Amino acid sequence: MDQIFKMTNQEKIYKAAYENGGEELLNKPMAYAVYETINQNLRKYYRSTEKYHEDITTNSPGNTIRDVSVSGDAVEVVLHSRYSYPIMHNHQYIELIYVYQGECTHFVEKETFIMKEGDLCIMTPTAMHAVSAPSDDAVILNIMMSRKMFNGAFLKMLRGNKILSEFFENVLYDKEVSPYIIFPTKEDKWMHQTMLNMYQERMQKDYLYNESETLYVKQIFIHLIRHYEMMAVVSNPINHTRENHIVALMGYITVNYDHISLKDTAAFFGYNETYLGQILQRYTGKKFCTLINELQMTNAKRLLEETNMSITEIGCEVGCYDASHFTRKFKAMYGVSPNAYRKSLKKDERNFIA
């Protein structure tokens, strides 16, 4: 193990308590009320973090974490304490949990699962969760940032892909959709080294270190979008089983929207049509036909703005082979016909030149 991640004296105290009959306390999520019943002698080692916890008596079990100093473009990177109590909490900032080495147990709402080396989890801000890492070899990095920072570094990069950007936005800002996303980067050496560099930058705190951290975060998100976007694993909030294909499914629809049907898509993923429709409704709140229609009209609008293709050609390009049907669909979404919309663009361009 890198010397930078060696056990601290505090972690050694946690470990001693764990080995002296404390195993059970780390094997299940702990409500803050339970934490308060623990021996005061042990609790004194948590004093530095206690100030962030507050008990919740309405609408939420357990406790929340008051926002730490994560605002604007600030990024905070900390090493999760090994053998520490898995106290359930939530927060308003965005948190990334990366398993640099070993593994950990992650408690999210009523679900429990193991995160292995290379797993990167993005938490829904308001979801209750806790991490347990009772092992000398476990190295778990917590990366915290404001929603503003996350929106600019990740969601903004997906803006050109309307369906996927909306999907990720729903997942991360609506707990009813899903409490987390996991990107299984496994033995990705670039990700491993970048996370190490990021943590070292935070520890050394050289001049402009936070600006450097911000750049690292953006590089990490670019890497995820380039290499792991379609591999993301999303939990199902209804029965707490993971739908491993949901992101790939959204990507497939985005790429093939101009010629696929519900039947074709269901067959490609090995689902029946009814089940596929239920998945899409659950994760997007929309029917298959609505998603297709939005993609068709969004891309038609882009083609009207960026090309000299005829209205008929654009209709065919987006999968609407009947010109009148294409015009009706476009007008229903944007309030004007494709022809009128293009004329308005030319008028705006003339006025700009004048």
C-alpha positions as a Markdown table, in Angstrom:
| # | Residue | x | y | z |
|---|---|---|---|---|
| 1 | Met | 0.0 | 0.0 | 0.0 |
| 2 | Asp | 1.1 | 3.6 | -0.8 |
| 3 | Gln | 2.6 | 5.2 | 2.4 |
| 4 | Ile | 0.1 | 8.1 | 1.8 |
| 5 | Phe | -2.7 | 5.7 | 2.7 |
| 6 | Lys | -1.1 | 4.1 | 5.8 |
| 7 | Met | -3.3 | 3.5 | 8.9 |
| 8 | Thr | -3.6 | 6.6 | 11.1 |
| 9 | Asn | -3.6 | 6.4 | 14.9 |
| 10 | Gln | -7.3 | 7.1 | 15.0 |
| 11 | Glu | -8.0 | 4.3 | 12.6 |
| 12 | Lys | -5.9 | 2.0 | 14.8 |
| 13 | Ile | -8.2 | 2.9 | 17.7 |
| 14 | Tyr | -11.2 | 2.2 | 15.6 |
| 15 | Lys | -9.7 | -1.2 | 14.6 |
| 16 | Ala | -9.0 | -2.1 | 18.2 |
| 17 | Ala | -12.6 | -1.4 | 19.1 |
| 18 | Tyr | -13.7 | -3.5 | 16.2 |
| 19 | Glu | -11.6 | -6.4 | 17.2 |
| 20 | Asn | -12.7 | -6.1 | 20.8 |
| 21 | Gly | -16.3 | -7.1 | 20.2 |
| 22 | Gly | -17.3 | -4.2 | 17.9 |
| 23 | Glu | -17.7 | -6.3 | 14.7 |
| 24 | Glu | -21.5 | -6.1 | 14.8 |
| 25 | Leu | -21.5 | -2.3 | 14.9 |
| 26 | Leu | -19.8 | -2.2 | 11.5 |
| 27 | Asn | -21.8 | -5.0 | 9.8 |
| 28 | Lys | -25.1 | -3.0 | 9.6 |
| 29 | Pro | -26.0 | 0.7 | 9.1 |
| 30 | Met | -26.1 | 2.8 | 12.2 |
| 31 | Ala | -28.7 | 5.4 | 13.0 |
| 32 | Tyr | -27.3 | 8.5 | 14.8 |
| 33 | Ala | -29.5 | 7.7 | 17.8 |
| 34 | Val | -27.6 | 4.4 | 18.1 |
| 35 | Tyr | -24.3 | 6.1 | 17.8 |
| 36 | Glu | -25.2 | 8.4 | 20.7 |
| 37 | Thr | -25.5 | 5.3 | 23.0 |
| 38 | Ile | -21.9 | 4.1 | 22.3 |
| 39 | Asn | -19.3 | 4.4 | 25.1 |
| 40 | Gln | -18.2 | 8.0 | 25.5 |
| 41 | Asn | -14.6 | 6.9 | 25.5 |
| 42 | Leu | -15.0 | 5.6 | 21.9 |
| 43 | Arg | -17.1 | 8.5 | 20.8 |
| 44 | Lys | -14.4 | 11.0 | 21.6 |
| 45 | Tyr | -12.5 | 10.0 | 18.5 |
| 46 | Tyr | -15.5 | 11.1 | 16.4 |
| 47 | Arg | -15.7 | 14.6 | 17.9 |
| 48 | Ser | -14.2 | 16.2 | 14.8 |
| 49 | Thr | -17.1 | 14.9 | 12.7 |
| 50 | Glu | -19.9 | 15.0 | 15.2 |
| 51 | Lys | -20.5 | 18.7 | 14.5 |
| 52 | Tyr | -21.7 | 17.8 | 11.0 |
| 53 | His | -24.4 | 15.4 | 12.2 |
| 54 | Glu | -27.9 | 16.4 | 13.1 |
| 55 | Asp | -30.8 | 14.2 | 14.0 |
| 56 | Ile | -33.9 | 14.3 | 11.8 |
| 57 | Thr | -37.3 | 13.8 | 13.5 |
| 58 | Thr | -39.6 | 14.3 | 10.4 |
| 59 | Asn | -39.7 | 12.8 | 6.9 |
| 60 | Ser | -36.4 | 11.0 | 7.2 |
| 61 | Pro | -34.9 | 8.3 | 9.5 |
| 62 | Gly | -31.5 | 8.7 | 11.1 |
| 63 | Asn | -29.5 | 11.9 | 10.5 |
| 64 | Thr | -28.2 | 14.2 | 7.9 |
| 65 | Ile | -24.9 | 15.9 | 7.3 |
| 66 | Arg | -24.9 | 19.6 | 7.4 |
| 67 | Asp | -23.1 | 21.0 | 4.3 |
| 68 | Val | -19.4 | 21.1 | 4.7 |
| 69 | Ser | -17.4 | 23.9 | 3.0 |
| 70 | Val | -18.4 | 22.7 | -0.5 |
| 71 | Ser | -19.8 | 25.5 | -2.5 |
| 72 | Gly | -19.3 | 27.2 | -5.9 |
| 73 | Asp | -16.4 | 25.4 | -7.7 |
| 74 | Ala | -14.9 | 24.0 | -4.5 |
| 75 | Val | -14.0 | 20.3 | -4.3 |
| 76 | Glu | -13.2 | 18.4 | -1.2 |
| 77 | Val | -11.4 | 15.0 | -1.2 |
| 78 | Val | -11.0 | 12.9 | 2.0 |
| 79 | Leu | -9.9 | 9.4 | 2.8 |
| 80 | His | -12.8 | 7.4 | 4.4 |
| 81 | Ser | -11.7 | 6.2 | 7.8 |
| 82 | Arg | -11.2 | 2.4 | 8.0 |
| 83 | Tyr | -13.1 | 0.7 | 10.9 |
| 84 | Ser | -15.2 | 3.7 | 11.5 |
| 85 | Tyr | -18.9 | 3.5 | 12.3 |
| 86 | Pro | -21.3 | 3.4 | 9.3 |
| 87 | Ile | -23.6 | 6.2 | 10.5 |
| 88 | Met | -26.5 | 6.8 | 8.1 |
| 89 | His | -26.6 | 10.3 | 6.7 |
| 90 | Asn | -27.5 | 12.4 | 3.7 |
| 91 | His | -26.5 | 15.8 | 2.4 |
| 92 | Gln | -27.2 | 18.4 | -0.2 |
| 93 | Tyr | -23.8 | 18.3 | -2.0 |
| 94 | Ile | -22.8 | 15.7 | -4.5 |
| 95 | Glu | -20.6 | 12.9 | -3.3 |
| 96 | Leu | -18.5 | 10.5 | -5.3 |
| 97 | Ile | -17.2 | 7.3 | -3.6 |
| 98 | Tyr | -14.3 | 5.6 | -5.3 |
| 99 | Val | -12.7 | 2.3 | -4.2 |
| 100 | Tyr | -9.0 | 2.9 | -4.8 |
| 101 | Gln | -8.1 | -0.4 | -3.2 |
| 102 | Gly | -9.8 | -3.4 | -1.6 |
| 103 | Glu | -13.6 | -3.2 | -1.1 |
| 104 | Cys | -16.2 | -1.7 | 1.2 |
| 105 | Thr | -19.8 | -2.3 | 2.2 |
| 106 | His | -22.2 | 0.4 | 1.1 |
| 107 | Phe | -25.6 | 0.8 | 2.8 |
| 108 | Val | -28.0 | 2.9 | 0.7 |
| 109 | Glu | -31.5 | 3.4 | 2.0 |
| 110 | Lys | -32.6 | -0.2 | 2.6 |
| 111 | Glu | -30.1 | -1.8 | 0.3 |
| 112 | Thr | -26.7 | -3.3 | 1.1 |
| 113 | Phe | -24.0 | -4.1 | -1.5 |
| 114 | Ile | -20.3 | -4.5 | -1.9 |
| 115 | Met | -18.2 | -2.0 | -3.8 |
| 116 | Lys | -15.0 | -3.4 | -5.3 |
| 117 | Glu | -11.8 | -1.9 | -6.4 |
| 118 | Gly | -12.4 | 0.5 | -9.3 |
| 119 | Asp | -16.1 | 1.1 | -8.5 |
| 120 | Leu | -17.1 | 4.8 | -8.6 |
| 121 | Cys | -20.4 | 5.6 | -7.1 |
| 122 | Ile | -22.3 | 8.9 | -7.5 |
| 123 | Met | -24.8 | 9.4 | -4.7 |
| 124 | Thr | -28.1 | 11.1 | -5.0 |
| 125 | Pro | -27.8 | 14.1 | -2.6 |
| 126 | Thr | -30.7 | 13.3 | -0.4 |
| 127 | Ala | -30.4 | 9.5 | -0.2 |
| 128 | Met | -29.5 | 8.1 | 3.2 |
| 129 | His | -26.3 | 6.1 | 3.1 |
| 130 | Ala | -23.2 | 4.9 | 4.9 |
| 131 | Val | -19.9 | 3.1 | 4.1 |
| 132 | Ser | -18.2 | 0.4 | 6.2 |
| 133 | Ala | -14.6 | -0.5 | 5.5 |
| 134 | Pro | -13.3 | -2.8 | 8.2 |
| 135 | Ser | -10.0 | -3.8 | 6.6 |
| 136 | Asp | -6.4 | -2.5 | 6.7 |
| 137 | Asp | -6.2 | -2.7 | 2.9 |
| 138 | Ala | -9.4 | -0.7 | 2.1 |
| 139 | Val | -8.7 | 2.7 | 0.6 |
| 140 | Ile | -12.0 | 4.5 | -0.1 |
| 141 | Leu | -11.9 | 8.1 | -1.4 |
| 142 | Asn | -14.8 | 10.5 | -0.9 |
| 143 | Ile | -15.0 | 13.4 | -3.3 |
| 144 | Met | -17.5 | 16.1 | -2.5 |
| 145 | Met | -18.6 | 19.0 | -4.6 |
| 146 | Ser | -21.5 | 21.5 | -4.9 |
| 147 | Arg | -24.4 | 20.8 | -7.3 |
| 148 | Lys | -23.2 | 23.8 | -9.3 |
| 149 | Met | -19.8 | 22.2 | -9.7 |
| 150 | Phe | -21.3 | 18.8 | -10.7 |
| 151 | Asn | -23.8 | 20.4 | -13.2 |
| 152 | Gly | -20.9 | 22.2 | -14.9 |
| 153 | Ala | -18.5 | 19.3 | -14.8 |
| 154 | Phe | -20.7 | 16.4 | -15.8 |
| 155 | Leu | -24.3 | 17.2 | -16.8 |
| 156 | Lys | -23.3 | 20.1 | -19.0 |
| 157 | Met | -21.1 | 17.7 | -21.0 |
| 158 | Leu | -24.1 | 15.6 | -21.7 |
| 159 | Arg | -26.3 | 18.5 | -22.9 |
| 160 | Gly | -25.9 | 17.5 | -26.6 |
| 161 | Asn | -27.5 | 14.1 | -25.7 |
| 162 | Lys | -30.9 | 15.3 | -24.5 |
| 163 | Ile | -32.3 | 11.9 | -23.5 |
| 164 | Leu | -29.2 | 10.7 | -21.6 |
| 165 | Ser | -28.6 | 14.1 | -19.9 |
| 166 | Glu | -32.3 | 14.2 | -18.8 |
| 167 | Phe | -32.0 | 10.7 | -17.6 |
| 168 | Phe | -28.9 | 11.3 | -15.4 |
| 169 | Glu | -30.4 | 14.5 | -14.1 |
| 170 | Asn | -33.5 | 12.7 | -13.0 |
| 171 | Val | -31.5 | 9.9 | -11.4 |
| 172 | Leu | -29.3 | 12.3 | -9.4 |
| 173 | Tyr | -31.9 | 14.8 | -8.4 |
| 174 | Asp | -35.0 | 12.7 | -7.8 |
| 175 | Lys | -34.6 | 10.0 | -5.2 |
| 176 | Glu | -37.8 | 8.4 | -6.4 |
| 177 | Val | -35.9 | 7.5 | -9.5 |
| 178 | Ser | -32.7 | 6.0 | -8.1 |
| 179 | Pro | -30.4 | 6.7 | -5.1 |
| 180 | Tyr | -27.1 | 6.1 | -6.9 |
| 181 | Ile | -25.2 | 5.3 | -10.1 |
| 182 | Ile | -22.1 | 3.1 | -10.2 |
| 183 | Phe | -19.5 | 3.2 | -12.9 |
| 184 | Pro | -17.4 | -0.1 | -12.7 |
| 185 | Thr | -14.0 | 1.2 | -13.9 |
| 186 | Lys | -12.3 | -1.9 | -12.4 |
| 187 | Glu | -8.6 | -2.0 | -13.2 |
| 188 | Asp | -8.6 | 1.3 | -15.2 |
| 189 | Lys | -5.0 | 2.5 | -14.6 |
| 190 | Trp | -5.8 | 6.1 | -15.7 |
| 191 | Met | -8.6 | 6.4 | -13.2 |
| 192 | His | -6.5 | 4.9 | -10.5 |
| 193 | Gln | -3.6 | 7.2 | -11.0 |
| 194 | Thr | -5.8 | 10.3 | -11.4 |
| 195 | Met | -7.6 | 9.6 | -8.1 |
| 196 | Leu | -4.2 | 9.2 | -6.4 |
| 197 | Asn | -3.0 | 12.5 | -7.9 |
| 198 | Met | -6.1 | 14.2 | -6.8 |
| 199 | Tyr | -5.8 | 13.0 | -3.2 |
| 200 | Gln | -2.1 | 14.0 | -3.1 |
| 201 | Glu | -3.0 | 17.5 | -4.4 |
| 202 | Arg | -5.5 | 17.9 | -1.6 |
| 203 | Met | -3.0 | 16.7 | 1.0 |
| 204 | Gln | -0.2 | 19.0 | -0.2 |
| 205 | Lys | -2.4 | 22.1 | -0.7 |
| 206 | Asp | 0.1 | 23.8 | -3.0 |
| 207 | Tyr | -0.8 | 27.1 | -4.6 |
| 208 | Leu | -4.1 | 27.0 | -6.6 |
| 209 | Tyr | -4.7 | 23.4 | -5.4 |
| 210 | Asn | -8.5 | 23.7 | -5.5 |
| 211 | Glu | -8.3 | 24.9 | -9.1 |
| 212 | Ser | -6.2 | 21.8 | -9.8 |
| 213 | Glu | -8.8 | 19.6 | -8.0 |
| 214 | Thr | -11.5 | 21.1 | -10.2 |
| 215 | Leu | -9.6 | 20.2 | -13.4 |
| 216 | Tyr | -9.1 | 16.7 | -12.1 |
| 217 | Val | -12.8 | 16.3 | -11.5 |
| 218 | Lys | -13.6 | 17.5 | -15.0 |
| 219 | Gln | -11.1 | 15.1 | -16.5 |
| 220 | Ile | -12.6 | 12.2 | -14.5 |
| 221 | Phe | -16.1 | 13.0 | -15.8 |
| 222 | Ile | -14.8 | 13.3 | -19.4 |
| 223 | His | -13.2 | 9.8 | -18.9 |
| 224 | Leu | -16.4 | 8.4 | -17.6 |
| 225 | Ile | -18.5 | 9.8 | -20.4 |
| 226 | Arg | -16.0 | 8.5 | -23.0 |
| 227 | His | -15.4 | 5.0 | -21.7 |
| 228 | Tyr | -18.1 | 4.1 | -19.1 |
| 229 | Glu | -21.3 | 6.0 | -19.9 |
| 230 | Met | -23.1 | 3.0 | -21.3 |
| 231 | Met | -21.8 | 0.7 | -18.5 |
| 232 | Ala | -23.3 | 2.7 | -15.6 |
| 233 | Val | -25.3 | 0.6 | -13.2 |
| 234 | Val | -28.4 | 2.2 | -11.7 |
| 235 | Ser | -30.4 | 0.9 | -8.8 |
| 236 | Asn | -34.2 | 0.4 | -8.9 |
| 237 | Pro | -35.8 | 2.2 | -6.0 |
| 238 | Ile | -39.0 | 0.1 | -6.1 |
| 239 | Asn | -37.5 | -3.4 | -5.4 |
| 240 | His | -33.8 | -2.3 | -4.8 |
| 241 | Thr | -32.5 | -4.5 | -7.6 |
| 242 | Arg | -30.1 | -3.1 | -10.1 |
| 243 | Glu | -31.1 | -2.6 | -13.8 |
| 244 | Asn | -27.7 | -3.1 | -15.4 |
| 245 | His | -28.9 | -2.2 | -18.9 |
| 246 | Ile | -30.9 | 1.0 | -18.3 |
| 247 | Val | -28.1 | 3.4 | -19.4 |
| 248 | Ala | -27.2 | 1.2 | -22.4 |
| 249 | Leu | -30.9 | 1.1 | -23.2 |
| 250 | Met | -31.1 | 4.9 | -23.2 |
| 251 | Gly | -28.0 | 5.1 | -25.4 |
| 252 | Tyr | -29.4 | 2.6 | -27.8 |
| 253 | Ile | -32.7 | 4.6 | -28.2 |
| 254 | Thr | -30.7 | 7.8 | -28.6 |
| 255 | Val | -28.6 | 6.4 | -31.4 |
| 256 | Asn | -31.3 | 4.4 | -33.2 |
| 257 | Tyr | -34.4 | 6.6 | -32.6 |
| 258 | Asp | -35.0 | 7.2 | -36.3 |
| 259 | His | -35.9 | 3.6 | -37.2 |
| 260 | Ile | -36.6 | 1.4 | -34.1 |
| 261 | Ser | -39.9 | 0.3 | -32.6 |
| 262 | Leu | -40.8 | -0.8 | -29.0 |
| 263 | Lys | -40.9 | -4.4 | -30.3 |
| 264 | Asp | -37.4 | -4.1 | -32.0 |
| 265 | Thr | -35.8 | -2.6 | -28.8 |
| 266 | Ala | -37.4 | -5.1 | -26.5 |
| 267 | Ala | -36.1 | -8.0 | -28.7 |
| 268 | Phe | -32.6 | -6.5 | -28.8 |
| 269 | Phe | -32.3 | -6.4 | -25.0 |
| 270 | Gly | -34.2 | -9.7 | -24.5 |
| 271 | Tyr | -37.2 | -8.1 | -22.8 |
| 272 | Asn | -40.9 | -8.4 | -23.6 |
| 273 | Glu | -42.5 | -5.2 | -24.7 |
| 274 | Thr | -44.6 | -4.7 | -21.6 |
| 275 | Tyr | -41.6 | -5.0 | -19.3 |
| 276 | Leu | -39.5 | -2.6 | -21.5 |
| 277 | Gly | -42.3 | 0.0 | -21.3 |
| 278 | Gln | -42.4 | -0.4 | -17.5 |
| 279 | Ile | -38.6 | 0.1 | -17.2 |
| 280 | Leu | -38.7 | 3.3 | -19.3 |
| 281 | Gln | -41.7 | 4.7 | -17.4 |
| 282 | Arg | -40.0 | 3.9 | -14.1 |
| 283 | Tyr | -36.7 | 5.5 | -14.9 |
| 284 | Thr | -37.7 | 8.4 | -17.2 |
| 285 | Gly | -41.4 | 9.0 | -16.4 |
| 286 | Lys | -42.1 | 8.8 | -20.2 |
| 287 | Lys | -43.4 | 6.2 | -22.6 |
| 288 | Phe | -41.3 | 4.8 | -25.4 |
| 289 | Cys | -43.2 | 6.8 | -28.1 |
| 290 | Thr | -42.7 | 10.0 | -26.2 |
| 291 | Leu | -38.9 | 9.5 | -26.0 |
| 292 | Ile | -38.8 | 8.7 | -29.7 |
| 293 | Asn | -40.9 | 11.8 | -30.6 |
| 294 | Glu | -38.7 | 14.1 | -28.5 |
| 295 | Leu | -35.5 | 12.7 | -30.1 |
| 296 | Gln | -37.0 | 13.1 | -33.6 |
| 297 | Met | -38.1 | 16.7 | -33.1 |
| 298 | Thr | -35.0 | 17.8 | -31.1 |
| 299 | Asn | -32.8 | 16.5 | -34.0 |
| 300 | Ala | -35.0 | 17.9 | -36.6 |
| 301 | Lys | -34.7 | 21.4 | -35.0 |
| 302 | Arg | -30.9 | 21.0 | -34.9 |
| 303 | Leu | -30.8 | 20.0 | -38.6 |
| 304 | Leu | -33.0 | 23.1 | -39.5 |
| 305 | Glu | -30.5 | 25.3 | -37.7 |
| 306 | Glu | -27.3 | 23.7 | -38.9 |
| 307 | Thr | -27.9 | 22.4 | -42.4 |
| 308 | Asn | -29.4 | 23.3 | -45.8 |
| 309 | Met | -31.3 | 20.1 | -46.0 |
| 310 | Ser | -34.9 | 20.4 | -47.3 |
| 311 | Ile | -37.8 | 20.0 | -44.9 |
| 312 | Thr | -38.7 | 16.6 | -46.6 |
| 313 | Glu | -35.0 | 15.4 | -46.3 |
| 314 | Ile | -35.0 | 16.4 | -42.6 |
| 315 | Gly | -38.2 | 14.6 | -42.0 |
| 316 | Cys | -36.8 | 11.4 | -43.5 |
| 317 | Glu | -33.5 | 11.8 | -41.7 |
| 318 | Val | -35.3 | 11.7 | -38.3 |
| 319 | Gly | -37.6 | 8.9 | -39.3 |
| 320 | Cys | -40.8 | 10.8 | -40.3 |
| 321 | Tyr | -41.4 | 9.8 | -43.9 |
| 322 | Asp | -44.8 | 11.5 | -44.2 |
| 323 | Ala | -44.2 | 15.3 | -44.6 |
| 324 | Ser | -47.6 | 16.3 | -43.2 |
| 325 | His | -47.1 | 14.1 | -40.2 |
| 326 | Phe | -43.6 | 15.5 | -39.6 |
| 327 | Thr | -45.0 | 19.1 | -39.8 |
| 328 | Arg | -47.8 | 18.3 | -37.3 |
| 329 | Lys | -45.4 | 16.7 | -34.8 |
| 330 | Phe | -42.9 | 19.6 | -35.1 |
| 331 | Lys | -45.6 | 22.2 | -34.6 |
| 332 | Ala | -47.0 | 20.4 | -31.6 |
| 333 | Met | -43.6 | 20.5 | -29.9 |
| 334 | Tyr | -42.4 | 24.0 | -30.9 |
| 335 | Gly | -45.5 | 25.9 | -31.8 |
| 336 | Val | -44.5 | 26.6 | -35.4 |
| 337 | Ser | -44.1 | 24.5 | -38.6 |
| 338 | Pro | -40.6 | 23.4 | -39.7 |
| 339 | Asn | -40.8 | 25.8 | -42.6 |
| 340 | Ala | -41.8 | 28.8 | -40.4 |
| 341 | Tyr | -39.1 | 28.0 | -37.9 |
| 342 | Arg | -36.4 | 28.0 | -40.7 |
| 343 | Lys | -37.7 | 31.3 | -42.0 |
| 344 | Ser | -37.5 | 32.8 | -38.5 |
| 345 | Leu | -33.8 | 31.7 | -38.3 |
| 346 | Lys | -33.0 | 33.4 | -41.6 |
| 347 | Lys | -34.8 | 36.6 | -40.5 |
| 348 | Asp | -32.8 | 36.6 | -37.2 |
| 349 | Glu | -29.6 | 36.1 | -39.2 |
| 350 | Arg | -30.5 | 39.1 | -41.6 |
| 351 | Asn | -31.2 | 41.3 | -38.6 |
| 352 | Phe | -27.9 | 40.3 | -37.0 |
| 353 | Ile | -25.9 | 41.2 | -40.1 |
| 354 | Ala | -27.8 | 44.5 | -40.5 |
